[in-house]
Amino acid sequence: MLSPALVIFISVVYLALLFAVASWGDRRAAAGRSVIGNAWVYALSMAVYCTAWTYFGSVGRAAQSGVWFLPIYLGPMLAMTLAWLVVRKMIRIAKTYRITSIADFIASRYGKSPTLAGLVTLITVVGIVPYIALQLKAVASGYAVLTSPLGAPSQQGADWWRDSTLYLALALAGFTMVFGARHLDNTERHEGMVAAIAFESVVKLLAFLAVGLFVAFGLFASPAALFEQVRAVESLQALLRFDQGQPFAYAQWTGLTLLALLSVILLPRQFQVMVVENVDEQHLRRAVWVFPLYLLLINLFVLPIAMGGLLLFGAGTLNPETFILSIPLSQGQTALALFAFVGGLSAATGMVIVETIAVSTMVCNDLVMPWLLRRKGGLPVERGDLAGWLLGIRRAAILGILLLGYGYFHFAGEAYALVSIGLISFAAVAQFAPALLGGMYWRGGTRRGALAGLLLGFVLWAYTLMLPSLAKSGWMPDAFLQEGLWGIGLLKPETFLGLGGLDNLTHSLFWSLLGNITAYVGVSLWRAPSASEASQALLFVDVFKRTDQATPVFWQGKAQVSALMPLVARFLGTDAALRLFLGYAQRQGLSRVEDIPGDGRLVQFVETQLAGSIGSASARVMVASAVEEETLSLTDVMRILDEASQLRAYSRALEDKSHSLERATHELREANHQLLSLDHMKDDFMSSVTHELRTPLTSIRALSELMRDDVDMAAAQRQQFLEIIVGETERLTRLVNQVLDLAKIEAGHAEWHELSVDVRALAQQASESLRENYREAGVALALDVSAQVPNVWADPDRLTQVVLNLLSNALKYAPRRTGQVSLRLREADGGIDLEVQDNGPGIALDQQAVVFEKFRQVSGDAHYRPGGTGLGLPISRQIVEHFGGHMWLRSKPGEGACFGFHIPLRTEPLPDTTAEHTEPNNEPRRPKT
Amino acid sequence: MTQGLKTQRLVALFFAGLVAFNFPLLALWDHEVEVLGLPLFPTALFVLWAIMIAALAWVMERDGGAPSSHGP
């Protein structure tokens, strides 16, 4: 037993801490460094699903029916597998149209209907108030367990003003007002609150795990030891089985799973944290698996705690819903008990705060505002700032909801277990599923259909579940329970139309959803949708298909900026309104607000802005009062849609065209660039050729003139000159032949005679023909030819030309007497590799890049210029490339050079082996580099 | 295309969960048997649950922060 003062003190300290976290979050948000811009925080905030009901109730349920507490958490797990498809769509819709509550979502989908919004809000309030009461009850009974002797009955009957639960409710109302309705934000986002909720989720998880570990490993030696003891007690053993003797067990299991699956999306607080408070769609990616993981962890020790409590205290002595507190207390672990209590407080406050904010938004936007707008006198404040007014309404709604919760707790709360209250609420919000989910995927759903479905579902829920629970609490006569309404047996709430055997919850869920869906679909199909319903349906169902520009605007009429801006200013303040309109003008490329055209797009913009503050239905009414509208017909909607999709098609086509134009321009530019460089190369080539021709010509002419002028020249001298002249002439002939040859090959006019060539024989023959030259120069030539080399398709003469060229090149550069040249021939990479390696001076790195260019004669020594035309290598390369191969050079200066080529195997000769008149792909021949 | 694949995987996972946690597969585990000293039925549910989470994490985190301008 702990002193009340201590427990209250700790609670106050905890709430203050929460307050600090929340205001830190708000300050960070104001400074632009959001703490909730994080997938983990988003996932943790979803864990607001785990309320005091989970925290205390799960253990209670597990003590009563064992594994049957699980469907409530398996449902959300299944829901999250589809969240990326469903919740993401909800987020996208809500963000696009500034939707801030479930009521607004449903109303907006069905033509912005105020009636529908009001009905959804009413169902929410009726369904959720007991759930809020449940939280208060949980904290109150937790407090009672901590502060009274173990097992003592909780004290009742104190005067109401001394009831600490009332003060708890008031404190929570204050806290909620500070963070939920301090200022008006037209996106309805509350960063500080989300940060506090995420923090609370961590606290409650840690507290629950702490108690769980204590029970499983402290109190009992291990979970196995715990369950060993459970097996000894037959009544407990049964709790660990699925089949506990109830009929329709599978139906009940499925019903519970389905209920939880729907509520994890449809509960107002879940909608608030998942959809409204979401800052980035991508956060959903992680939350989809982290949230189920959280649920798994927080449920891991539910069974051990429940079983441990039952073993410890025996069944029926203590309320199992408080095991999490009473087990540590009974073991003298007061600190742990206090921590567990703080965890429970966390779970309860988190739920109350978020749920109340969400429901108060609905009450303000969808009950109070429409009522004010429809009043004869109009809005109570004609001029000036309505924002303060709105905040006042929200705060009053928050206080009202919490007091309603307190009232419910005070008068009916004691009669029912936590779990039953929670499930009643779940079943209430499940009624939103057909209208909401159906509306996101089915264009045909209409306002009347949604209204009929919701009404019928709600009535059936109330009759088969809510009223019986009230009757059992002694609030109303229970005659209708026993005999049916007006004494008609078929109308018995718990065996409606004689359907028996199911448990109350499954029974009610079955009838209410059946009625709901039937009415929704049936009535929707009864009549064609109106223009406004059809247009909203299109916007919702196709939200992923539309970008800002391609979204059709379903509005026609006359609007004026001068009328719309004051309207926005009344709700959001003059400054904010001016900022919004300026921003809008800039996006349209206009400099002044006055220039904004009064078209449908403007009307839609204003309506969306207002929707964030007062709900889409009220915003519709307000805007309609300030502009001249023309009623749209269904034909108009179709026409606008057609125009929008045509516009989209045009803009897409235009985009495609401009893309291909861009590509063509780019290609042309490249081709032009290549042409220019080819032209340049041609000039270079011409000047090189003429230069090369001039050198021997000059020497021939000089020597000839010498001999002509000097008739007395000695015979020996004349002989020497003549030999030089003959040599130079030969060189000229060679040069001209090679230039012609190269020109032919390059132009594709060369003649090729392709045969299957035995490269081994060819290499041997080539080296034989140069053997004498090598011997004269004192250079050793070694052949390194592998035994098996396949034949390749090539022109043998041309290929011999290449090999001879490489060999004579190597000979030129190999040092006299100590020179060594080796020819290597191998099969490689589906072809043959032939390499000629010398031990000459090698080739400098900067020269290696240009060695295949025409007229380049390179050597390690700049002064050493062996005789040659500088065309051998370029020609060789052209030849090798003609056979589909490539040529290379490997050289380190000082360590010789190795020229080589690769020719791939082909099974047949090239298609035209004699002449190629056109290049294969019209590409200009690559410049030789 | 990858978006389409992810969607299909998620839907497949949903139906796998639906089948695994329902009639008649649940009966597979409903026996008085112990695994490592733990009762079979709840243990099996928690293990299946953990496998589902792992599969979800795999599907969702595979392509990292790929932009998702296309709808499901």
Interface residues (C-beta under 8 A of the other chain):
Chain A: G66 V67 L70 P71 L74 M77 L78 M80 T81 L82 W84 L85 R88 K89 S222 P223 A224 A225 F227 E228 V230 R231 Q237 L240 R241 F242 D243 Y250 W253 T254 T257 E281 Q282 R285 R286 V288 W289 P292 L293 L296 L300 L303 V543 F544 K545
Chain B: K6 T7 L10 V11 L13 F14 G17 L18 F21 N22 F23 L26 A27 W29 D30 E32 E34 L36 G37 L38 P39 F41 P42 L45 F46 W49 A50 M52 I53 L56 A57 M60 E61 G65 S68 H70 G71 P72
